[in-house]
Every structure is written in structure tokens, then in C-alpha cells.
Amino acid sequence: MQLLGLYNCLTSYLIIAAFLFASGVYGMMCRRTLIGVLISAELILAAASINFMAFSRFLASDPTSGRLFTLFIMAIAAAEAAIAVSILIAVYRNYKSIESDDLTDLRG
């Protein structure tokens, strides 16, 4: 990216984040397994982290605020992954499947 001069441009970071966000939303709508939905949610959180870091680098007077938001998002993503994996294990034990279409008879 340094050869093309794209490393010092806010737009390139926003385009990468928009691509990650769009692929995450597409994955959440089209994936049938719960693991695919989980990975798509992680892509959406990664896009948000890239946006916070890019705006922090190029527009913020205090660059630590974007970094703190990104660390907060990373902590939420780790907690979400741990909880989701434990739910996946519990669902697989009960239904012997992780297909989201097979889980229509869940009752709360």
C-alpha cells in the first residue's frame, strides 16, 4: 500500500471496512450453519474496529479514544465468541445438528 500512496488516506480504510461489513451482513443472511453466522458477526465487528482506528488516526485530536474503542470491541468479540461456542455445543448436544434451519422448534 505504501507504493500506491494508499496508506495515508482515510478513504482506503473506509473502503476496506465497508467491504468487511458488507461481506459480514451477506454471510449472516445467507449462511445456514451457526458457525458461519458467528464468523460473519466477527467480520462486522472487525469492520467497526477498522472504522474506529481510521477515524482515530486521521480525524481525532486524541488518538487514544479510537484505540480504547477498538480494545473494547475486541473484548466484546472475545466474549461473544466464547458464549456463542458454548451455546453451539449445547445446541449440538440436544439436536445433533448446527444447521440454523433445524432449530426452528426452540422454545424459550
C-alpha positions as CSV (number, residue, x, y, z in Angstrom):
1,M,0.0,0.0,0.0
2,Q,2.9,2.3,0.5
3,L,3.8,2.2,-3.2
4,L,0.4,3.3,-4.2
5,G,0.1,6.0,-1.6
6,L,-3.0,4.4,-0.1
7,Y,-1.6,4.0,3.4
8,N,-2.1,7.7,4.3
9,C,-5.7,8.0,3.1
10,L,-8.9,7.7,5.1
11,T,-10.9,6.5,2.2
12,S,-8.9,3.4,1.6
13,Y,-9.5,2.3,5.2
14,L,-13.2,3.1,4.9
15,I,-13.5,1.0,1.7
16,I,-11.8,-2.0,3.4
17,A,-14.2,-1.6,6.4
18,A,-17.2,-1.3,4.1
19,F,-16.2,-4.5,2.3
20,L,-15.8,-6.4,5.5
21,F,-19.1,-5.1,6.8
22,A,-20.9,-6.0,3.6
23,S,-19.5,-9.5,3.5
24,G,-20.4,-9.9,7.1
25,V,-24.0,-8.9,6.5
26,Y,-24.2,-11.1,3.5
27,G,-22.8,-14.0,5.4
28,M,-25.3,-13.5,8.2
29,M,-28.2,-13.6,5.8
30,C,-27.0,-16.5,3.6
31,R,-25.2,-18.9,6.0
32,R,-27.1,-21.9,7.1
33,T,-24.8,-23.0,9.9
34,L,-24.5,-21.2,13.2
35,I,-20.7,-21.2,12.9
36,G,-20.9,-19.3,9.6
37,V,-23.2,-16.7,11.3
38,L,-20.7,-16.4,14.1
39,I,-17.8,-15.8,11.7
40,S,-20.0,-13.2,9.9
41,A,-20.6,-11.4,13.1
42,E,-16.9,-11.3,13.8
43,L,-16.4,-9.7,10.3
44,I,-18.9,-7.0,11.2
45,L,-17.1,-6.3,14.5
46,A,-13.7,-6.2,12.6
47,A,-15.2,-3.6,10.2
48,A,-16.3,-1.4,13.2
49,S,-12.8,-1.7,14.7
50,I,-11.2,-0.6,11.4
51,N,-13.5,2.4,11.3
52,F,-12.7,3.5,14.8
53,M,-9.0,3.1,14.3
54,A,-9.1,5.0,10.9
55,F,-11.1,7.9,12.3
56,S,-8.9,8.0,15.3
57,R,-5.8,8.2,13.2
58,F,-7.0,10.8,10.7
59,L,-9.6,13.0,12.5
60,A,-9.4,12.7,16.2
61,S,-7.4,15.2,18.3
62,D,-6.8,12.5,20.9
63,P,-5.7,9.2,19.2
64,T,-6.2,7.1,22.3
65,S,-10.0,7.3,22.1
66,G,-10.2,5.2,18.9
67,R,-7.8,2.7,20.4
68,L,-9.8,2.3,23.5
69,F,-13.0,1.8,21.5
70,T,-11.2,-0.9,19.4
71,L,-9.9,-2.7,22.6
72,F,-13.5,-2.6,23.9
73,I,-14.8,-4.1,20.6
74,M,-12.1,-6.8,20.8
75,A,-13.2,-7.7,24.3
76,I,-16.8,-7.8,23.3
77,A,-15.9,-10.0,20.3
78,A,-14.0,-12.4,22.5
79,A,-16.8,-12.7,25.0
80,E,-19.3,-13.1,22.2
81,A,-17.3,-15.9,20.6
82,A,-16.9,-17.8,23.9
83,I,-20.7,-17.5,24.7
84,A,-21.6,-18.5,21.1
85,V,-19.4,-21.6,21.1
86,S,-20.9,-22.7,24.4
87,I,-24.4,-22.2,23.0
88,L,-23.3,-24.2,19.9
89,I,-22.1,-27.1,22.0
90,A,-25.4,-27.1,24.0
91,V,-27.5,-27.0,20.8
92,Y,-25.4,-29.8,19.2
93,R,-25.9,-32.0,22.2
94,N,-29.6,-31.6,22.1
95,Y,-30.3,-31.5,18.3
96,K,-27.2,-33.3,16.8
97,S,-27.1,-30.5,14.2
98,I,-25.8,-27.0,13.9
99,E,-27.9,-26.1,10.9
100,S,-30.0,-23.0,11.7
101,D,-33.0,-24.3,9.8
102,D,-33.2,-27.4,12.1
103,L,-33.5,-25.2,15.2
104,T,-37.0,-23.8,14.4
105,D,-38.6,-25.6,17.3
106,L,-36.6,-24.0,20.1
107,R,-38.8,-22.8,22.9
108,G,-37.9,-20.2,25.5
